[in-house]
């Protein structure tokens, strides 16, 4: 039970660190857009692929 609580608490910060890292590289920007909570991710994914 304790391990489940720790993994739940670490999930969000680790995901955000991953997202920030992906946003900084052109190759990973499309995945960072998909991890974001924005509704218009299709347009941003296409733009990230064109960059």
VENLINPE-V309615 format. One record per pair of residues at least 12 apart in sequence whose ideal C-beta (glycine too) atoms are under 10 Angstrom apart, sorted by sequence separation. I is the first residue (numbers start at 0). GAP is how many residues later the second one is. If there is no record, write none. Layout:
I;GAP
I;GAP
This chain:
18;12
19;12
21;12
22;12
31;12
32;12
17;13
18;13
21;13
22;13
31;13
32;13
17;14
18;14
29;14
30;14
32;14
33;14
18;15
28;15
29;15
32;15
18;16
28;16
29;16
31;16
32;16
17;17
18;17
29;17
30;17
28;18
29;18
15;19
28;19
29;19
14;20
27;20
28;20
26;21
29;21
25;22
28;22
25;23
26;24
22;25
25;25
21;26
